Amino acid sequence: MHHRPRFSGSATAAAACLACVLPGITWAQDAPASTTLDEVRVTEKAAPNIYSEASDAYVPRGVEVGKTAQSLREIAQSVTVITRQRMDDQALRTLDDVMNQTTGVTREEGWLDTTYLSRGLAITNIRYDGGAASSTRSGSRSQDMAQFDSVALLRGADGLFGAGEAGGVINFTYKRPLAKRQTQVLLSGGSMANYRAELDTTGALTADGSIRGRLVAVTHDRKEMAEPSRLKRQLLYGTLEFDLGPDTLLTLGSSYQTDRNTGFNASLPRYADGSDIGLPRSANMGAPWNWIERENTALFAKLEHQLSSGWQLKAQLRQTRFNEGVNGAEIEGAPAPGTLVGTDWWINQRKNKARETSLDLNAQGGFDAFGRRHDVIVGADLQRTRDVSRSLWPRIGPANVFDRTPPADPGYPLGDWTDGAQTNTQKSGLYGSVRLRPAEDWAVILGGRYTLQDRSTTNDMDGSLTAKSREGHVFVPYIGLVHDLSPSTSIYASTAEIYQSQAGKFSAPLPGTPLDPVRGRTYELGIKGEWSRDLLASAALFRTEKKGAAAFDPAYPQTDWRGGCCYFRDGYQRSQGLDLELTGRLTPQLQVAMGYTFNDNVDKRQDDARFSSVTPRHLFKAWGDYRFDGDLRGWSLGAGVVAQASHFRASGVNAYNPATGRYDGAWTAYQFTSPGHAVWSARLGYAIDKDWKVAVNVSNLFDKTYYSTVGYAGYGNFYGEKRAVVVTLQGRF
């Protein structure tokens, strides 16, 4: 069995704790060699190291997309990992940056946030250090990467551990404290007044190295393309590790991030006949006084204990708090060609609070049978969330997209909230897996998740119950097979069920009853090759089928009735295609990361129309970085591209009405298309010495104008970012 090395668990800890501890503690100088975090071989083979920051590599030694550290070849699904080195080389500062470079991922931008899709399906779940699955929420795209060692995406349904949607699950691995004293700094500046500073310091806090800490602080200030939008961010992340004994490790931690975005709104309309207005990339449909404020706080703890029998017990507790305020004015609607009639100013004000607590308990170990070792994981998890929202959205008056004179700031809030709700959810389940090795070079993975309960209640602002659902006692199985063809090559196959709640949608008659969950299955067949642990190639065929998704019930026209009625279970979606990936060191000087995805997704209930038309059929992402030697030693050159086929939005517009002279006639189907395009990036770096380096990164190298997301006639069309240059100085001492 592959056990994790002692104290190689994730490094999460408390900025709040460090704020108290640091003033009274000096970093210990050079802890004794016996306290360094070397791997401990608890069996014949230690678990792969999941931390990448010291490896200078694009391929990780291991990944923790499940509950334990594994090599990528052990996982019977497609996985892409963005390591610390790659984040530094490509200047990937936020989750949005990382997802834009991740194989197979499509970004669908919205007015206030971004949705990520893989294989045409939304990625709705995230994990931290392999803990319980959490749901993505507003502002996730802005999550700062300075606190993380790596980010991994497991594509397909995570049938083993409860992330039910087949788009996949994102796993964040936090930076861990190190026993050796080290401080890193990063300073960067570039076009659009883009300025950033990072401080990252770590080391032993006691002479014997039994307590270690890490503190990361970030400040970031930059203008955005839609003038005069500006973003200001602060992040504080801290981690403490305690050796409670030779076999017990406790990690505590916290992260706190605030974002204030002023003058925002990059969402653009089209003309009422569906044609492109051709507005400049700096166009802003909002008011200069607009603002969004977001505050994300996370507190987390993990306890790991190694038993003498070779089993490990692990407990993780996490609480997140999210606060958001929005005060804005925006232009909505599609202007008629010539007259420009049809657009209005609207005020949008929001106040959202979310609280989530999750607990994950598991035991990892194994047993001997038939002359071989077999691995076992059993566990339970619990998640509780409370979401409270309030909003106002009054119409102010007519607007002109070419003369965008905004209304005055009405104050926040301008009056009593008109809409709002409170939703409480509680989920719990049991999970388990066994990796059997029935023969040499063969592994069979069997397991799944048993949902104990999935409860949800929604109340109006006045406390009136508007929706209630209770589901549970459902088993979601998983089967995987891995066969080692050689010491460097494996083939695999897997299948997992999909279980996705539809508790928020109701079937007739009024007031309705909650729909049963969406069910389906995902299949994957692939091959992975790994050479010298520095180069990994993979190819996978995938197919996903989802049945029972909500469809409108034509007998019950949609109204503002509380809870959303009425629907019936009629959806049948199918997504299939191919993933190809090559990551790692081709030569001692050249590292690459390349991924290609072909996706064909259809809605079998809609004449095989694409259900995710914003997902291109062909998507190619590549990056390479070459480090020179000889007379050019110290210099490095990087280049990359994100290229995709066309994508579109199937929607409609109101036809021109001669009787009124306006575009208020019959609704006509329309398809808004963004042609295929390629966006290039480049990097030039120089290592001043072994500890200091400087680099220039250029995004959208040829300054291509394109729509990264196509929306509707009245809103939701977003230009891709224009060319930007950033100069970065990084040092370590």
Residue pairs with C-beta under 8 A, 6 or more apart in sequence:
1 43
1 310
1 365
1 366
1 373
1 374
1 375
2 45
2 46
2 47
2 48
2 68
2 69
2 70
2 74
2 375
3 42
3 43
3 46
3 47
3 306
3 310
3 312
3 364
4 46
4 47
4 68
4 69
4 304
4 312
4 364
5 38
5 39
5 40
5 41
5 42
5 46
5 47
5 49
6 40
6 42
6 246
6 247
6 249
6 306
7 37
7 241
7 243
7 249
7 304
8 37
8 39
8 47
8 49
8 50
8 51
8 69
9 129
9 176
9 249
9 251
9 302
9 304
9 314
10 50
10 64
10 128
10 129
10 130
10 173
10 174
10 176
10 251
10 302
11 51
11 149
11 174
11 175
11 176
11 177
11 214
11 239
11 241
11 251
11 253
12 128
12 129
12 174
12 176
12 239
12 251
12 252
12 253
12 300
12 301
12 302
13 177
13 213
13 214
13 238
13 239
13 240
13 241
13 251
13 252
13 253
13 254
14 238
14 239
14 240
14 252
14 253
14 254
14 299
15 215
15 236
15 237
15 238
15 253
15 254
15 255
15 256
16 238
16 254
16 256
16 299
17 238
17 240
17 252
17 253
17 254
18 213
18 215
18 238
18 239
18 240
19 238
21 205
21 213
21 240
22 213
22 215
25 205
27 181
27 201
27 203
27 204
27 205
28 181
28 203
28 204
28 205
28 206
28 207
28 209
29 181
30 180
30 181
31 179
31 180
31 203
31 204
31 207
31 208
31 209
32 208
32 209
35 179
35 204
35 208
35 209
35 210
36 179
36 180
36 209
37 178
37 179
39 46
39 49
40 46
42 306
42 310
43 310
43 373
47 62
47 68
47 69
47 70
48 60
48 61
48 62
48 63
48 69
48 70
48 71
49 61
49 62
49 69
50 60
50 61
50 62
50 63
50 64
50 69
50 149
50 150
50 173
51 149
51 150
51 173
51 176
52 60
52 61
52 81
52 83
52 84
52 85
52 149
52 150
52 173
53 83
53 84
53 85
53 149
53 175
55 61
55 83
55 85
56 85
57 83
57 85
57 534
57 584
57 585
57 591
58 83
58 85
58 86
58 583
58 584
58 585
58 591
58 592
58 593
59 72
59 81
59 83
59 530
59 533
59 534
59 535
59 536
59 583
59 584
59 585
60 72
60 81
60 83
60 150
61 71
61 533
62 69
62 70
62 71
63 69
63 70
63 71
63 72
63 75
63 79
63 81
63 150
63 152
63 171
63 173
64 70
64 129
64 130
64 152
64 171
64 173
65 75
65 79
65 127
65 130
65 152
65 154
65 158
65 169
65 171
66 75
66 130
66 160
66 161
66 377
66 433
67 130
67 161
67 314
67 360
67 362
67 364
67 377
67 379
68 130
68 364
68 377
71 530
72 79
72 81
72 528
72 530
72 536
72 538
73 482
73 484
73 490
73 528
73 530
73 536
74 443
74 482
75 154
76 445
76 480
76 481
76 482
76 492
76 493
76 494
76 524
77 154
77 155
77 156
77 480
77 492
77 494
77 524
77 540
78 103
78 104
78 154
78 155
78 156
78 524
78 526
78 538
78 540
78 542
78 579
78 581
79 152
79 153
79 154
79 155
80 102
80 103
80 104
80 152
80 153
80 155
80 581
80 583
80 595
81 150
81 151
81 152
81 583
82 92
82 98
82 101
82 102
82 150
82 151
82 152
83 149
83 150
84 148
84 149
84 150
85 591
86 92
86 101
86 593
86 623
87 98
87 145
87 151
88 730
89 623
89 625
89 638
89 683
89 685
89 695
90 97
90 101
90 623
90 638
90 640
90 681
90 683
90 697
91 97
91 188
91 683
91 695
91 697
91 726
91 728
92 98
92 101
92 145
93 144
93 145
93 146
93 196
93 220
94 141
94 142
94 143
94 144
94 145
95 140
95 141
95 142
95 143
95 145
95 151
95 170
96 107
96 114
96 141
96 142
97 145
98 145
98 151
99 105
99 107
99 114
99 116
99 141
99 153
100 107
100 642
101 593
101 621
101 623
101 640
101 642
102 151
102 153
102 595
102 621
103 153
103 579
103 581
103 595
103 596
103 597
103 621
104 118
104 119
104 155
104 579
104 595
104 597
104 599
104 619
105 116
105 117
105 118
105 123
105 153
106 116
106 117
106 118
106 612
106 614
106 615
106 616
106 619
106 647
107 114
107 115
107 116
107 117
107 708
107 709
108 114
108 115
108 116
108 117
108 614
108 709
109 266
109 708
109 709
109 716
109 718
110 267
110 716
111 265
111 267
111 330
111 715
111 716
112 138
112 292
112 326
113 138
113 139
113 140
113 141
114 140
114 141
115 122
116 122
116 123
116 136
116 167
116 170
117 123
117 167
117 612
117 614
117 615
118 153
118 155
118 167
118 168
119 155
119 156
119 166
119 167
119 168
119 542
119 544
119 575
119 577
119 597
119 599
119 601
119 615
120 575
120 599
120 601
120 610
120 611
120 612
120 615
121 165
121 166
121 167
121 168
121 544
121 546
121 575
121 612
122 165
122 167
123 136
123 153
123 165
123 167
123 168
123 169
123 170
124 135
124 136
124 163
124 165
124 167
125 133
125 134
125 135
125 136
125 158
125 163
125 164
125 165
125 168
125 169
125 170
126 133
126 134
126 135
126 136
126 140
126 169
126 170
126 171
126 172
127 133
127 134
127 163
127 169
127 170
127 171
127 172
128 134
128 171
128 172
128 174
128 298
128 300
128 318
129 171
129 172
129 173
129 174
129 302
129 316
130 171
131 300
131 302
131 316
131 318
131 358
131 360
132 162
132 316
132 318
132 358
132 359
132 360
132 381
132 382
132 383
133 158
133 161
133 162
133 163
133 169
133 381
133 383
134 318
134 320
134 356
134 358
134 383
135 356
135 385
136 170
137 322
137 354
138 294
138 322
138 324
138 352
139 259
139 294
139 296
139 322
139 324
142 233
142 257
142 259
142 294
143 257
143 296
144 218
144 220
144 233
144 235
144 257
145 151
146 198
146 200
146 216
146 218
146 235
146 237
147 174
147 175
147 216
147 235
147 237
147 255
148 172
148 173
148 174
148 175
149 173
149 174
149 175
149 176
150 173
151 170
151 171
151 172
151 173
152 170
152 171
152 173
153 168
153 169
153 170
153 171
154 168
154 169
154 171
155 167
155 168
155 542
155 579
156 166
156 168
156 494
156 496
156 522
156 524
156 542
156 544
157 163
157 164
157 165
157 166
157 496
157 497
157 498
157 521
157 522
157 544
158 164
158 168
158 169
158 496
159 448
159 449
159 476
159 477
159 478
159 496
159 497
159 498
159 522
160 431
160 433
160 445
160 447
160 448
160 449
160 478
160 496
161 431
161 449
162 381
162 429
162 431
162 449
162 451
162 476
163 169
164 476
164 498
164 499
164 500
164 501
165 498
165 500
166 498
166 520
166 522
166 544
166 546
166 575
174 237
174 239
174 253
175 200
175 202
175 214
175 216
175 237
175 239
176 214
176 239
176 241
176 251
177 202
177 203
177 212
177 213
177 214
177 239
177 240
177 241
178 202
178 203
178 212
178 214
179 203
179 204
179 209
179 212
180 203
180 204
181 202
181 203
181 204
182 201
182 202
182 203
182 732
182 733
183 199
183 200
183 201
183 202
183 732
183 733
184 198
184 199
184 200
184 201
184 730
184 731
184 732
185 197
185 198
185 199
185 200
185 730
185 731
186 196
186 197
186 198
186 200
186 728
186 729
186 730
186 731
187 196
187 197
187 198
187 728
187 729
188 194
188 195
188 196
188 197
188 726
188 727
188 728
188 729
189 195
189 196
189 726
189 727
190 724
190 725
190 726
190 727
191 723
191 724
191 725
191 726
192 222
192 223
192 224
192 225
192 724
193 221
193 222
193 223
194 221
194 222
194 223
194 724
194 726
195 220
195 221
195 222
196 218
196 219
196 220
196 221
196 222
197 218
197 219
197 220
198 216
198 217
198 218
199 215
199 216
199 217
199 218
200 214
200 215
200 216
201 214
201 215
202 212
202 213
202 214
202 215
203 212
203 213
204 211
204 212
205 211
205 212
205 213
205 240
209 243
210 242
210 243
211 240
211 241
211 242
211 243
212 240
212 241
213 238
213 239
213 240
213 241
214 238
214 239
214 240
215 236
215 237
215 238
215 239
216 235
216 236
216 237
216 238
217 235
217 236
217 237
218 233
218 234
218 235
218 236
219 233
219 234
219 235
220 231
220 232
220 233
220 234
220 235
221 230
221 231
221 232
221 233
222 230
222 231
223 229
223 230
223 231
224 230
224 231
224 261
224 264
224 266
225 266
225 281
225 282
225 719
225 721
225 722
226 263
226 264
226 265
226 266
226 281
226 282
226 283
226 284
226 286
227 263
227 282
227 284
228 262
228 263
228 284
228 288
229 261
229 262
229 263
229 264
229 265
229 266
229 284
229 286
230 261
230 262
230 263
231 259
231 260
231 261
232 259
232 260
232 261
233 257
233 258
233 259
233 260
234 257
234 258
235 255
235 256
235 257
236 255
236 256
236 257
237 253
237 254
237 255
237 256
238 253
238 254
238 255
239 251
239 252
239 253
240 251
240 252
240 253
241 249
241 250
241 251
242 249
242 250
242 251
242 252
243 249
244 250
247 305
247 306
247 307
247 308
248 303
248 304
248 305
248 306
249 303
249 304
249 305
250 301
250 302
250 303
250 304
251 301
251 302
251 303
252 300
252 301
253 298
253 299
253 300
253 301
254 297
254 298
254 299
254 300
255 296
255 297
255 298
256 295
256 296
256 297
256 298
257 295
257 296
258 293
258 294
258 295
258 296
259 292
259 293
259 294
260 291
260 292
260 293
260 294
261 291
261 292
262 288
262 289
262 290
262 291
263 284
263 286
263 287
263 288
263 289
263 290
263 291
264 284
264 286
264 290
264 291
264 292
264 328
265 284
265 285
265 286
265 290
265 328
265 330
266 284
266 285
266 718
266 719
267 285
267 330
267 711
267 715
267 716
267 717
267 718
268 277
268 279
268 283
268 285
268 715
268 717
268 718
268 719
269 277
269 285
269 331
269 332
269 333
269 334
269 335
269 343
269 401
269 713
269 714
269 715
269 717
270 276
270 277
270 334
270 672
270 712
270 713
270 714
270 717
271 277
271 334
271 335
271 336
271 337
271 713
272 334
272 335
272 336
272 337
272 342
272 653
272 654
272 656
272 663
272 713
273 336
273 337
273 653
273 656
273 663
274 653
274 670
274 672
274 713
275 337
277 335
277 401
279 401
281 705
281 719
281 722
284 404
285 330
285 331
285 401
285 404
285 715
286 328
286 329
286 330
286 331
286 406
287 328
287 329
287 330
287 406
287 407
287 409
288 406
289 327
289 329
289 406
289 409
290 327
290 328
290 329
290 330
291 325
291 326
291 327
291 328
292 324
292 325
292 326
292 328
293 323
293 324
293 325
294 322
294 323
294 324
295 321
295 322
295 323
295 324
296 320
296 321
296 322
297 320
297 321
297 322
298 318
298 319
298 320
298 321
299 318
299 319
299 320
300 316
300 317
300 318
300 319
301 316
301 317
301 318
302 314
302 315
302 316
302 317
303 313
303 314
303 315
304 312
304 313
304 314
305 312
305 313
305 314
306 312
307 313
307 365
309 365
310 365
310 366
311 363
311 364
311 365
311 366
312 363
312 364
312 365
313 362
313 363
314 360
314 361
314 362
314 363
314 364
315 359
315 360
315 361
316 358
316 359
316 360
316 361
317 357
317 358
317 359
318 356
318 357
318 358
318 359
319 355
319 356
319 357
319 358
320 354
320 355
320 356
321 353
321 354
321 355
322 352
322 353
322 354
322 355
323 352
323 353
324 350
324 351
324 352
324 353
325 350
325 351
325 352
325 412
326 348
326 349
326 350
326 351
327 349
327 409
327 412
328 347
328 348
328 349
329 345
329 346
329 347
329 348
329 396
329 406
329 407
330 345
330 346
330 348
331 343
331 344
331 345
331 346
331 399
331 401
331 404
332 343
332 344
332 346
332 714
332 715
333 342
333 343
333 344
333 399
333 714
333 715
334 342
334 343
334 653
334 663
334 713
334 714
335 341
335 342
335 343
335 400
335 401
336 342
336 656
336 662
336 663
339 661
339 662
340 400
340 401
340 402
341 398
341 662
342 662
342 663
343 398
343 399
343 400
343 401
343 714
344 395
344 396
344 397
344 398
344 399
345 395
345 396
345 397
345 398
345 399
345 406
345 407
346 393
346 394
346 395
346 396
347 392
347 393
347 394
347 396
347 407
347 410
347 414
348 391
348 392
348 393
349 391
349 392
349 393
349 412
349 413
349 414
350 389
350 390
350 391
350 392
351 389
351 390
351 391
351 413
351 417
352 387
352 388
352 389
352 390
353 386
353 387
353 388
353 389
354 385
354 386
354 387
354 388
355 385
355 386
356 383
356 384
356 385
356 386
357 383
357 384
357 385
358 381
358 382
358 383
358 384
359 381
359 382
359 383
360 379
360 380
360 381
361 379
361 380
361 381
362 377
362 378
362 379
362 380
362 431
363 376
363 377
363 378
363 379
364 375
364 376
364 377
365 375
365 376
366 373
366 374
366 375
366 376
367 373
367 374
367 376
368 374
370 438
372 437
372 438
373 437
374 434
374 435
374 436
374 437
375 434
375 435
376 432
376 433
376 434
376 435
377 431
377 432
377 433
377 434
377 447
378 430
378 431
378 432
379 430
379 431
379 432
380 428
380 429
380 430
380 431
381 428
381 429
381 431
382 426
382 427
382 428
383 425
383 426
383 427
383 428
384 424
384 425
384 426
384 427
385 423
385 424
385 425
385 426
386 422
386 423
386 424
387 421
387 422
387 423
387 424
388 420
388 421
388 422
389 419
389 420
389 421
389 422
390 413
390 417
390 419
390 420
390 461
391 417
391 418
391 419
391 420
392 413
392 414
392 415
392 417
392 418
392 419
393 418
393 419
394 414
396 407
397 407
417 461
419 461
420 460
420 461
421 458
421 459
421 460
421 461
421 466
422 458
422 459
423 456
423 457
423 458
423 459
424 456
424 457
425 454
425 455
425 456
426 453
426 454
426 455
426 456
427 451
427 453
427 454
427 455
428 451
428 452
428 453
429 449
429 450
429 451
429 452
430 449
430 450
430 452
431 447
431 448
431 449
431 450
432 447
432 448
433 445
433 446
433 447
433 448
433 478
434 445
434 446
434 447
435 443
435 444
435 445
436 443
436 444
436 445
436 446
437 443
437 444
438 444
441 483
441 484
441 485
442 481
442 482
442 483
442 484
443 481
443 482
443 483
444 479
444 480
444 481
445 478
445 479
445 480
445 481
445 482
445 494
446 478
446 479
446 480
447 477
447 478
448 475
448 476
448 477
448 478
448 497
449 475
449 476
450 473
450 474
450 475
450 476
451 471
451 472
451 473
451 474
451 475
451 476
451 499
452 472
452 473
453 470
453 471
453 472
454 469
454 470
454 471
454 472
454 501
454 503
455 469
455 470
455 471
455 472
456 467
456 468
456 469
456 470
456 501
456 503
456 504
457 465
457 467
457 468
457 469
458 465
458 466
458 467
458 468
458 504
458 563
459 465
459 466
460 466
460 562
466 562
466 563
467 503
467 504
467 506
467 514
467 562
467 563
468 514
469 501
469 503
469 504
469 514
471 501
471 503
471 514
471 517
474 499
474 517
476 496
476 497
476 498
476 499
477 496
477 497
478 494
478 495
478 496
478 497
479 494
479 495
479 496
480 492
480 493
480 494
480 495
481 492
481 493
481 494
482 490
482 491
482 492
483 490
483 491
483 492
484 490
485 491
488 529
488 530
488 531
489 527
489 528
489 529
489 530
490 527
490 528
490 529
491 526
491 527
491 528
492 524
492 525
492 526
492 527
492 528
493 523
493 524
493 525
493 526
494 523
494 524
495 521
495 522
495 523
495 524
496 521
496 522
497 519
497 520
497 521
498 518
498 519
498 520
498 521
498 522
498 544
498 546
499 517
499 518
499 519
500 517
500 518
500 519
500 546
501 517
502 514
502 515
502 516
502 517
502 518
502 548
502 549
502 550
502 569
503 514
503 515
504 514
504 563
504 564
505 514
505 515
505 550
505 564
505 565
505 567
506 512
506 513
506 514
506 515
506 563
506 564
506 565
506 566
506 567
507 513
507 514
507 515
507 553
507 565
507 566
507 567
507 568
507 569
508 553
508 555
508 556
508 565
508 566
508 568
509 566
510 556
510 561
510 565
510 566
511 561
511 563
511 565
512 563
512 565
512 566
515 548
515 550
515 567
515 568
515 569
516 548
516 569
517 548
518 546
518 547
518 548
518 549
518 571
519 546
519 547
519 548
520 544
520 545
520 546
520 547
520 548
520 573
521 544
521 545
522 542
522 543
522 544
522 545
523 542
523 543
523 544
524 540
524 541
524 542
524 543
525 540
525 541
525 542
526 538
526 539
526 540
526 541
526 579
527 538
527 539
527 540
528 536
528 537
528 538
529 536
529 537
529 538
530 536
530 537
531 584
534 584
534 585
535 582
535 583
535 584
535 585
535 586
536 581
536 582
536 583
536 584
537 581
537 582
537 583
538 579
538 580
538 581
539 578
539 579
539 580
539 581
540 578
540 579
541 576
541 577
541 578
542 575
542 576
542 577
542 578
542 579
543 574
543 575
543 576
544 573
544 574
544 575
544 576
545 572
545 573
545 574
546 571
546 572
546 573
546 574
547 571
547 572
548 569
548 570
548 571
549 569
549 570
549 571
549 572
549 573
550 567
550 568
550 569
550 571
551 567
551 568
551 569
551 570
551 571
551 605
552 558
552 566
552 567
553 566
553 567
553 568
555 566
556 565
556 566
558 564
570 605
571 603
571 605
572 603
572 604
572 605
573 601
573 602
573 603
573 604
573 611
574 601
574 602
574 604
575 599
575 600
575 601
575 602
575 612
576 599
576 600
576 601
577 597
577 598
577 599
577 600
578 596
578 597
578 598
579 595
579 596
579 597
580 595
580 596
580 597
581 594
581 595
581 596
582 592
582 593
582 594
582 595
583 592
583 593
583 594
583 595
584 591
584 592
585 591
586 592
589 626
589 627
589 628
589 629
590 624
590 625
590 626
590 627
591 624
591 625
592 622
592 623
592 624
592 625
593 621
593 622
593 623
593 624
594 620
594 621
594 622
594 623
594 624
595 620
595 621
595 622
596 618
596 619
596 620
596 621
597 618
597 619
597 620
598 617
598 618
599 615
599 616
599 617
599 619
600 617
601 610
601 611
601 612
601 615
602 608
602 609
602 610
602 611
603 609
603 610
603 611
609 650
610 650
613 647
613 648
613 649
613 650
614 647
614 648
614 649
614 709
614 710
615 647
616 644
616 645
616 646
616 647
616 676
617 645
618 644
618 645
618 676
619 643
619 644
619 645
620 641
620 642
620 643
620 644
621 640
621 641
621 642
621 643
622 640
622 641
623 638
623 639
623 640
623 681
624 638
624 639
624 640
625 636
625 637
625 638
625 683
626 636
626 637
626 638
627 635
627 636
628 634
628 635
628 636
628 637
634 686
634 687
634 688
635 684
635 685
635 686
635 687
636 683
636 684
636 685
636 686
636 687
636 695
637 682
637 683
637 684
637 685
638 682
638 683
638 684
638 685
639 680
639 681
639 682
639 683
640 680
640 681
640 682
641 678
641 679
641 680
641 681
642 678
642 679
643 676
643 677
643 678
643 679
644 676
644 677
644 678
645 676
646 673
646 674
646 675
646 676
647 673
647 674
647 710
648 671
648 672
648 673
648 674
648 710
649 671
649 672
649 710
649 711
649 712
649 716
650 669
650 670
650 671
651 669
651 670
651 671
651 672
651 712
651 713
652 667
652 668
652 669
652 670
652 713
653 663
653 667
653 668
653 670
653 713
654 663
654 664
654 665
654 666
654 667
654 668
655 663
655 665
655 666
655 667
655 668
656 662
656 663
656 665
657 663
657 664
657 665
670 713
672 710
672 711
672 712
672 713
672 717
673 710
674 706
674 707
674 708
674 709
674 710
675 706
677 704
677 706
678 704
679 699
679 700
679 704
679 706
679 720
680 700
680 701
680 702
681 697
681 698
681 699
681 700
681 701
682 697
682 698
682 701
683 695
683 696
683 697
683 698
684 695
684 696
685 693
685 694
685 695
685 696
686 693
686 694
686 695
687 693
688 694
691 731
691 732
691 733
692 729
692 730
692 731
692 732
693 729
693 730
693 731
694 727
694 728
694 729
694 730
695 727
695 728
695 730
696 725
696 726
696 727
696 728
697 725
697 726
697 728
698 723
698 724
698 725
699 721
699 723
699 724
700 720
700 721
700 722
700 723
700 724
701 723
702 723
703 722
703 723
704 720
705 719
705 720
705 722
706 719
706 720
707 717
707 718
707 719
707 720
708 718
708 719
708 720
708 721
709 716
709 717
709 718
710 716
710 717
711 717
711 718
